[in-house]
Amino acid sequence: MSTPAKANTDKFTAPPSMASQIARLPELPMPEIKALWQRLFGDDTPTHNRQFLERRIAYRLQEVEFRKTAATAEWRDVVFY
Protein backbone atom coordinates (compact mmCIF):
# COMPACT_ATOMS: atom_id res chain seq x y z
CA MET A 1 0.00 0.00 0.00
CA SER A 2 1.51 3.31 -1.03
CA THR A 3 1.65 6.38 1.15
CA PRO A 4 -0.64 9.20 -0.02
CA ALA A 5 1.16 12.19 -1.48
CA LYS A 6 1.65 15.08 0.88
CA ALA A 7 -0.50 18.05 -0.05
CA ASN A 8 1.52 20.97 -1.33
CA THR A 9 0.41 23.82 0.90
CA ASP A 10 3.59 25.86 0.46
CA LYS A 11 1.98 28.13 -2.11
CA PHE A 12 -0.74 29.04 0.40
CA THR A 13 1.54 30.11 3.23
CA ALA A 14 2.43 33.71 3.88
CA PRO A 15 5.97 34.83 3.12
CA PRO A 16 8.13 34.39 6.24
CA SER A 17 9.22 38.00 6.51
CA MET A 18 5.65 39.27 6.59
CA ALA A 19 4.47 36.49 8.89
CA SER A 20 7.32 37.12 11.29
CA GLN A 21 6.57 40.83 11.34
CA ILE A 22 2.96 40.12 12.24
CA ALA A 23 3.93 37.61 14.91
CA ARG A 24 6.27 40.16 16.46
CA LEU A 25 3.67 42.96 16.72
CA PRO A 26 2.51 42.11 20.28
CA GLU A 27 6.11 42.32 21.49
CA LEU A 28 6.83 45.77 20.03
CA PRO A 29 6.71 48.79 22.31
CA MET A 30 3.92 51.26 21.55
CA PRO A 31 6.28 53.91 20.06
CA GLU A 32 7.44 51.33 17.49
CA ILE A 33 3.83 50.40 16.71
CA LYS A 34 3.10 54.08 16.08
CA ALA A 35 6.21 54.46 13.89
CA LEU A 36 5.21 51.39 11.87
CA TRP A 37 1.71 52.82 11.46
CA GLN A 38 3.21 56.09 10.23
CA ARG A 39 5.36 54.24 7.69
CA LEU A 40 2.51 52.05 6.41
CA PHE A 41 -0.33 54.55 6.41
CA GLY A 42 1.48 57.89 6.16
CA ASP A 43 -0.55 59.38 8.98
CA ASP A 44 -0.69 59.55 12.77
CA THR A 45 -2.43 56.73 14.59
CA PRO A 46 -6.18 57.36 14.82
CA THR A 47 -6.42 55.80 18.27
CA HIS A 48 -4.28 54.55 21.14
CA ASN A 49 -6.09 51.19 21.19
CA ARG A 50 -3.21 48.78 20.73
CA GLN A 51 -5.33 45.82 19.60
CA PHE A 52 -6.92 47.94 16.86
CA LEU A 53 -3.53 49.20 15.68
CA GLU A 54 -1.98 45.71 15.65
CA ARG A 55 -4.86 44.28 13.63
CA ARG A 56 -4.86 47.09 11.08
CA ILE A 57 -1.06 46.91 10.72
CA ALA A 58 -1.22 43.12 10.24
CA TYR A 59 -3.90 43.54 7.58
CA ARG A 60 -1.88 46.23 5.83
CA LEU A 61 1.31 44.13 5.85
CA GLN A 62 -0.59 41.26 4.23
CA GLU A 63 -2.23 43.59 1.74
CA VAL A 64 1.13 45.00 0.64
CA GLU A 65 2.80 41.58 0.43
CA PHE A 66 0.02 39.84 -1.45
CA ARG A 67 -0.39 42.76 -3.83
CA LYS A 68 3.27 42.19 -4.81
CA THR A 69 2.58 38.47 -5.23
CA ALA A 70 -0.51 39.11 -7.36
CA ALA A 71 1.37 41.57 -9.57
CA THR A 72 4.12 38.99 -10.13
CA ALA A 73 1.54 36.33 -10.99
CA GLU A 74 -0.18 38.65 -13.46
CA TRP A 75 3.16 39.45 -15.06
CA ARG A 76 3.90 35.74 -15.46
CA ASP A 77 0.50 35.22 -17.12
CA VAL A 78 1.27 37.95 -19.64
CA VAL A 79 4.77 36.68 -20.39
CA PHE A 80 4.06 32.95 -20.65
CA TYR A 81 0.55 32.84 -22.10
Buried (B, 14 or more C-beta within 10 A) or exposed (E): EEEEEEEEEEEEEBBEEBBEBBEEBEEBEEEEBBEBBEEBEEEEBEEEEBEEBBEBBBEBBBEEBEEEEEEEEEEEEEEEE
